[in-house]
């Protein structure tokens, strides 16, 4: 199996043969058909995901977790492949047995983080989030865990220190951090310091992530890579629950399985890395105060996505558009209360020329940007360059 892409960093681990004995191999008395405890991944001599938790050597708990994972199905009705999945943590958290499983789902070429809690003598999957990188979940070093006491993080053996919101260093015991108060709908930074290993001969002082908040619902994975720190700036003042909604930038393009939308799967527009923002300038509508118009850009496993953010001058809640795939002519439908708009954006050159239907009022017109009222019927706009003309159609919103 081939690991997926990484953004700004080398692949940190090598998978050993699935059934080979390793430093984090099967625990004693585990039945061959049970999930492995830990994961068969090494960084040099370091076992990246060794068994964690006070129940990691409990054969009864391992068998019960295995039965539940075997019965679990993804939204596409695919099952986990047990030989290439593993229990990363099995132990008591806040007094209750909890298991965290890295589940490999070959049918979707996906990795899932399953969180299980014990109910009587059985375990139940209480959280199931799809890892947004098409590579393996175990190539991450920080994984989100949600408990009644708050957000926690499970970290790999490479993590030396972990800093959470408000730059608070989080105590880590047996791989699991202390609980931390993460807001429901606000992005906060999480930074890991990675120790020196074979794949990181100088270590890594700041492995940055954004936690999109505890309001992020399954199967959306709440952690986004933020290598350069631009994501924190891009999401300042934005409601991540709005961003993740069906009309928000991160949730507006549904994943398709076969010829149908799959609303229970993670959206195609869900962010994975490289969140950035740039200003498109100020716009004044109807003689009011000028508002700032920004363009968000981020990477997904389906390529780059963009959206626009309208930040009113009076400090009221920003307005965001649905996502648009990165194209030469971007078309965004911006639901400004009382005055829904269409924003057209492009990279202006000496030879580029925008055309709109006759009679279309242009509220803003300058190189690279046009703002018009939302149409009452379908309209098509075009951008002519020296070698090609690009067309975009916009339909009225309901």
C-alpha positions in Angstrom: 0.0 0.0 0.0 1.3 3.4 -1.0 1.2 6.4 1.4 -0.7 9.5 0.3 0.8 12.9 -0.3 2.2 15.1 2.4 2.2 18.9 2.3 5.5 20.5 3.1 7.0 17.5 4.8 8.5 14.1 3.9 6.6 11.0 4.7 7.6 10.3 8.3 7.2 6.5 8.5 7.7 3.3 6.6 5.1 0.5 6.8 6.6 -2.9 7.5 5.1 -6.0 6.1 1.6 -6.3 7.5 2.1 -9.6 9.2 5.7 -9.3 10.2 6.7 -9.2 13.8 7.8 -5.6 14.8 8.6 -3.6 18.0 4.8 -2.9 18.2 3.6 -6.3 17.1 0.7 -8.3 18.4 0.2 -8.6 22.2 0.3 -12.0 23.9 -2.8 -14.2 23.5 -4.3 -12.0 20.8 -6.1 -14.2 18.3 -4.8 -13.9 14.7 -8.1 -12.5 13.5 -8.1 -9.7 16.1 -7.0 -6.2 15.3 -3.4 -5.5 16.1 -2.8 -3.3 19.1 -0.5 -0.4 18.1 0.5 -0.1 14.5 3.3 -1.7 12.5 5.0 1.5 11.5 8.6 2.4 12.3 10.7 5.6 11.9 14.2 4.1 12.1 14.1 2.0 15.3 11.2 4.1 16.8 7.8 2.4 17.0 5.6 5.4 15.9 2.4 4.1 17.3 3.1 1.6 20.1 0.2 0.1 22.1 -1.2 2.7 24.4 -3.7 2.6 27.3 -4.2 0.4 30.4 -6.3 -2.1 28.4 -3.9 -2.5 25.5 -2.9 -5.9 26.8 -6.4 -7.0 27.7 -7.3 -9.7 25.2 -11.0 -9.5 26.1 -11.1 -5.8 25.3 -9.2 -6.3 22.1 -11.6 -9.0 20.9 -14.6 -6.8 21.8 -13.2 -3.8 19.9 -12.4 -6.1 16.9 -16.0 -7.4 16.8 -17.4 -3.8 16.7 -14.9 -2.6 14.1 -15.7 -5.7 12.0 -19.4 -4.8 12.1 -18.9 -1.1 11.4 -19.6 0.3 7.9 -18.6 3.6 6.3 -21.3 5.8 4.7 -20.5 4.1 1.4 -21.2 0.7 3.2 -17.6 -0.3 3.0 -16.0 -2.2 5.8 -12.6 -1.8 7.5 -9.8 -4.0 6.4 -8.7 -5.5 9.7 -5.2 -6.7 8.8 -4.2 -3.1 7.9 -6.1 -1.4 10.7 -5.0 -1.1 14.3 -6.0 -0.1 17.8 -3.9 3.0 18.7 -5.3 3.4 22.2 -7.3 1.1 24.5 -7.8 2.2 28.0 -9.9 4.0 30.6 -10.4 7.7 30.0 -12.3 9.7 32.7 -13.1 6.3 34.2 -14.7 4.8 31.0 -13.1 2.3 28.6 -12.3 4.0 25.3 -10.6 2.6 22.2 -9.2 4.6 19.2 -8.8 2.7 16.0 -7.1 3.7 12.7 -9.4 1.9 10.2 -8.2 1.3 6.7 -11.2 1.3 4.3 -9.8 0.1 0.9 -13.2 0.5 -0.9 -12.9 4.3 -0.5 -9.1 4.4 -0.4 -9.7 6.1 2.9 -8.5 6.1 6.5 -11.0 6.6 9.3 -10.4 7.4 13.0 -13.0 5.4 15.0 -13.6 6.3 18.6 -15.3 3.5 20.6 -16.7 3.4 24.1 -17.8 0.3 26.0 -21.5 -0.2 26.6 -21.9 -3.2 29.0 -19.8 -6.0 27.6 -19.7 -4.6 24.1 -18.1 -1.5 22.4 -19.9 0.9 20.2 -18.5 3.4 17.6 -19.4 6.8 19.0 -17.3 8.9 16.6 -16.1 8.2 13.0 -14.2 10.8 11.1 -12.6 10.3 7.7 -9.0 11.4 7.4 -8.9 14.1 4.7 -5.5 13.1 3.3 -5.8 10.2 0.9 -2.8 8.7 2.7 -2.8 6.8 6.0 -4.1 8.3 9.2 -1.1 6.9 11.0 1.2 9.3 9.1 -0.2 12.1 11.3 1.4 12.7 14.6 -1.7 14.3 16.4 -5.2 12.8 16.3 -8.3 14.4 17.8 -10.3 12.8 20.6 -13.6 14.1 22.0 -14.5 13.2 25.6 -17.0 14.6 28.1 -14.2 16.5 29.7 -13.3 18.3 26.5 -11.0 17.8 23.5 -7.9 15.6 23.9 -5.3 14.6 21.4 -3.6 11.3 20.9 0.0 11.8 19.8 2.6 9.6 18.1 5.9 8.6 19.8 7.5 11.3 17.7 5.8 14.1 19.6 8.0 15.6 22.3 5.7 18.5 23.4 2.2 19.5 22.4 0.9 23.1 22.7 -2.8 23.7 22.5 -5.1 26.8 22.5 -3.8 29.9 24.3 -0.3 28.5 23.8 -0.9 26.1 26.7 1.5 23.2 26.9 -0.6 20.0 27.3 0.5 17.2 29.6 0.5 13.9 27.8 0.2 10.5 29.5 0.5 7.2 27.7 0.1 9.2 24.4 -3.1 10.9 25.4 -3.2 14.6 26.3 -5.0 16.2 29.1 -8.4 17.7 28.2 -8.4 21.2 26.8 -11.3 23.7 26.2 -11.7 24.0 22.4 -14.5 26.2 21.3 -17.4 24.7 19.3 -17.3 26.9 16.2 -13.9 28.7 16.3 -10.6 27.5 14.9 -7.7 27.2 17.3 -4.0 26.3 16.8 -2.3 23.1 17.9 1.4 22.8 17.6 3.6 19.7 18.1 7.4 19.6 18.6 8.7 16.5 16.9 11.8 14.8 18.3 14.8 13.9 16.1 14.2 10.6 14.2 15.6 8.9 11.1 13.1 10.7 8.9 13.5 14.0 10.8 17.2 14.3 11.5 16.7 17.8 12.9 13.3 17.2 14.4 10.6 19.7 13.8 10.1 22.7 16.2 6.6 23.6 15.0 4.3 21.1 13.4 1.2 23.3 13.1 -2.4 22.2 12.9 -5.8 24.0 13.1 -8.6 22.4 15.1 -11.8 23.6 13.5 -13.7 23.2 16.8 -15.7 20.6 18.6 -18.9 21.5 16.6 -17.3 19.8 13.6 -19.6 16.8 13.0 -18.7 13.4 11.7 -17.5 12.3 9.2 -15.7 15.6 8.9 -12.1 15.4 10.3 -11.5 18.5 12.5 -7.8 18.9 12.1 -6.3 20.8 9.2 -2.6 21.1 8.5 -1.3 24.7 8.8 2.4 24.5 8.0 3.0 28.2 7.4 0.5 29.5 10.0 -1.6 31.2 7.3 -4.7 29.2 8.2 -5.1 30.8 11.6 -5.1 34.3 10.0 -7.4 33.2 7.2 -10.1 31.9 9.7 -9.9 34.8 12.2 -13.4 35.9 13.1 -15.1 33.2 11.1 -17.6 30.7 12.4 -16.3 27.3 11.5 -19.8 25.7 11.9 -21.0 28.1 9.2 -18.0 27.3 7.1 -18.7 23.6 7.4 -22.4 23.9 6.6 -24.1 22.7 3.4 -23.8 26.3 2.0 -20.5 27.1 3.6 -17.1 26.9 1.8 -16.0 23.7 3.4 -19.2 21.7 3.2 -20.9 22.9 0.0 -19.6 20.5 -2.6 -20.9 17.0 -1.7 -18.9 13.9 -2.4 -20.3 11.8 -5.2 -20.2 8.0 -5.0 -21.0 6.5 -8.4 -23.6 8.8 -9.9 -25.2 10.0 -6.7 -24.4 12.6 -4.0 -23.3 11.1 -0.8 -24.4 13.6 1.9 -23.2 11.3 4.8 -19.7 11.3 3.5 -17.1 14.0 4.0 -17.6 16.8 1.4 -15.3 17.0 -1.6 -14.7 20.6 -0.5 -13.5 19.7 3.0 -10.1 21.3 3.8 -6.9 19.3 4.2 -4.1 21.9 4.1 -2.8 25.2 2.9 -5.5 27.6 4.0 -4.7 31.1 2.9 -6.5 34.4 2.4 -6.0 37.4 0.2 -7.8 40.7 -0.1 -9.9 41.4 -3.1 -10.3 45.0 -2.0 -13.1 47.0 -0.4 -16.6 47.2 -1.8 -19.3 49.7 -0.9 -22.9 48.7 -1.6 -25.8 51.1 -1.9 -23.8 54.0 -0.5 -23.0 52.3 2.7 -19.7 51.9 4.4 -17.0 49.9 2.5 -16.7 46.3 3.4 -13.6 44.1 2.9 -13.9 41.3 0.3 -11.5 38.4 0.8 -10.7 35.2 -1.1 -10.1 32.0 0.8 -8.0 29.2 -0.8 -7.4 25.7 0.5 -6.3 22.3 -0.6 -8.6 19.3 -0.6 -8.0 15.7 -1.8 -9.8 16.8 -5.0 -7.6 19.8 -5.6 -7.6 23.5 -4.7 -10.9 25.2 -3.7 -11.8 28.9 -3.2 -14.5 31.0 -1.7 -15.1 34.6 -0.8 -15.7 36.3 2.5 -17.6 39.6 2.9 -16.6 41.4 6.1 -19.0 44.3 6.9 -17.4 47.5 8.2 -19.7 47.6 11.2 -18.2 44.4 12.6 -21.3 42.3 12.1 -21.0 38.6 11.2 -19.0 37.9 8.0 -20.8 36.4 5.0 -19.3 33.5 3.1 -20.0 32.0 -0.2 -20.1 28.3 -1.2 -16.9 26.8 -2.5 -15.8 27.1 -6.1 -13.1 24.9 -7.7 -10.0 26.9 -8.7 -10.6 28.0 -12.3 -9.5 30.9 -14.5 -12.8 32.7 -13.9 -14.2 32.3 -10.4 -17.9 32.7 -9.8 -19.2 33.0 -6.2 -22.7 33.5 -5.0 -22.6 35.6 -1.8 -25.8 35.7 0.3 -25.4 39.2 1.7 -28.7 39.8 3.7 -31.1 42.0 1.7 -28.7 42.1 -1.3 -27.4 38.7 -2.6 -24.5 39.1 -4.9 -22.4 37.4 -7.5 -18.7 38.0 -7.2 -16.5 37.3 -10.3 -12.8 37.1 -9.8 -9.9 36.4 -12.2 -6.2 37.1 -12.6 -6.2 40.3 -14.7 -3.8 40.7 -17.6 -3.5 43.2 -20.4 -5.3 40.8 -22.7 -8.1 39.6 -20.4 -11.6 40.9 -20.9 -14.8 40.1 -18.9 -18.2 40.0 -20.6 -21.6 40.0 -18.8 -25.1 39.9 -20.3 -26.4 43.2 -21.6 -28.2 45.3 -19.0 -26.4 43.6 -16.1 -25.7 46.3 -13.4 -22.0 46.3 -12.3 -21.9 47.3 -8.6 -18.1 47.0 -8.7 -15.9 46.8 -11.8 -12.1 46.8 -11.7 -9.3 44.6 -13.1 -9.7 41.1 -11.7 -13.0 41.8 -9.9 -16.7 42.4 -10.7 -19.6 42.4 -8.3 -23.2 42.2 -9.6 -26.6 41.6 -8.1 -27.6 37.9 -7.9 -29.6 37.1 -11.1 -33.3 36.2 -11.2 -32.6 33.7 -13.9 -29.6 31.7 -15.1 -26.9 33.9 -16.6 -23.5 33.2 -18.2 -20.4 35.3 -17.9 -17.2 35.0 -20.0 -13.5 35.8 -19.6 -11.6 36.2 -22.9 -7.8 35.8 -22.9 -5.6 35.8 -26.0 -5.8 32.0 -26.4 -9.1 31.0 -24.8 -12.5 32.1 -23.5 -13.7 30.8 -20.2 -17.4 30.6 -19.4 -19.2 30.4 -16.1 -23.0 30.1 -15.5 -24.8 31.1 -12.3 -28.3 30.1 -11.4 -30.6 31.9 -9.0 -30.4 30.7 -5.4 -33.5 29.3 -3.7 
